[in-house]
C-alpha cells in the first residue's frame, strides 16, 4: 500500500489526476486494467474491515455458514424488490470459482441490500466516484478524528489476476449488472477477500493481501491511501453540495431497514463460532 499524507483537499485533486494518468498509461500499452475505485473512511487510523469482521471479530468466516444465515433473513424482509433464486450450499460454494452466478441469480443484489441496511456483510463497499468517497469520509469527520482517509484501489493492471490456494485473495464484484437502489445512487462496487482450505471456503481480511510479500509479473491489488486533515471538512462538503452530492441524492429515505428484532436474533447465530 502506498500512503500519502496531504495538507489539503486541493492536493488530493492533484494526486487524483496522477492516478488517472497512471491507469490511462496502462491502457496505452494494451494491458486492459480494471477501473479505479475509491473508499472514504472518517478516521485515518481505521483498518479496512468489513461489517462482518467488525461484528464477529473473527479472522475468518465460513461462506457456507453465512449463506445459511442470510437464507433465514430473506422471507422476513419487508421488500420483495430483490429477486434471489434459492441456491443450495454447494452451488453457493461454486461462486468462488465461477462468480458470474452472483448477478444471474440475484444473490449479488441481495447481499448488497443486506450490506446497505444494517446486516453484517463480507463485502467491502467502494465507489467509482472519488467525490462520493469524499462525502462518506468527511460527513461525520468534524468530531471524530484529526484526519480522514480516502483509499483508491486498482484490482488488476492487465485484465486478469493471479491467485494462490490457501492464501487470501481479493475479488471485485463487477457491478454493471447490479440494480439495488442505494448501490446505483452511490455508484457502488464491492470487493470480498476469501481463502480456500480443505475444510471449505472462508471470508477473510483484505489487509492480509496488501501486507503480503507475494509478487506478480504485473501489479495487482494496488492500493493507495490519502490522508487529509478533517479541518478541510466544511470546504469539501460545500464543494460536494455544489455538485449535488449529498444525503438526499445518495440515500433513498423510502428504502431504510432498521436492524429489526428479527435481525438481532440472527446476529446470535452470526456470532456463534460453530460452522
Protein Blocks (a to p, Z undefined) as FASTA:
>chain_A
ZZdddfbfklmmmmmmmmmmmmmmmmmnonopadddddddfbfkbccddfklmmnopabd
cfklmmmmmmmmmmmpcbfkbccddddfklmmmmmmmmmlmmmnommmmmmmmmmnopac
fbdcddfbfklmmmmmmmmmmmmpmbdcdddddfbfnopacddehiacdddddfklgcbf
klmmnopacdddddddfkbccdddfklmmmpcbdcfbdchiacdddddfklmmmmmmmmm
mnopafklmpcfklcccddfklmmmmmmmmpmbZZ
